[in-house]
Amino acid sequence: MIRARRRLLATLAAGLLWPALGGRRLWSLATPASALPIHLRLVGLLRRPDSAAFIGRAYLEAEPAEAELGRILALLLPGRSAAALAALPAAELRRLVTARHRGDFSEGRTVSLGGWILSRTEARLYAVAALTADGLSA
């Protein structure tokens, strides 16, 4: 059972690794991105938010203290308010997340999930997808 779970996590992670940023949007083209809450804008960076949510749930099981949207947003991109992040253009938001992701690996901020090593930023972004999908973001 553990081997099957690892295989499933590995398959999902392989399809989600960081090049996945920049794909699917979760909002109407008529809605300006800056009008959306930051958690929806962050999830909108992912190509496969449903798969990301699966991995995000595993992260939240390992880090239950982070299973609250406000807390995880503060940890994801520290030093910036949700309102300030929501006002950023999509390209700048993507750049910030990518830079933080790369910095995690260079500074050893990683987590092991199902045998995969993920940056904390990546795992937290996936956790935002999980919290959003589970309706815990209200």
HELIX and SHEET records of a PDB file:
HELIX    1   1 ILE A    2  LEU A   16  1                                  15    
HELIX    2   2 TRP A   18  ALA A   20  5                                   3    
HELIX    3   3 ALA A   33  ALA A   35  5                                   3    
HELIX    4   4 ILE A   38  VAL A   43  1                                   6    
HELIX    5   5 PRO A   49  ALA A   62  1                                  14    
HELIX    6   6 PRO A   64  GLU A   66  5                                   3    
HELIX    7   7 LEU A   69  LEU A   76  1                                   8    
HELIX    8   8 ALA A   82  ALA A   86  1                                   5    
HELIX    9   9 ALA A   90  GLU A  107  1                                  18    
HELIX   10  10 ARG A  120  ALA A  133  1                                  14    
SHEET    1   A 2 THR A 110  LEU A 113  0                                        
SHEET    2   A 2 TRP A 116  SER A 119 -1                                        
END                                                                             
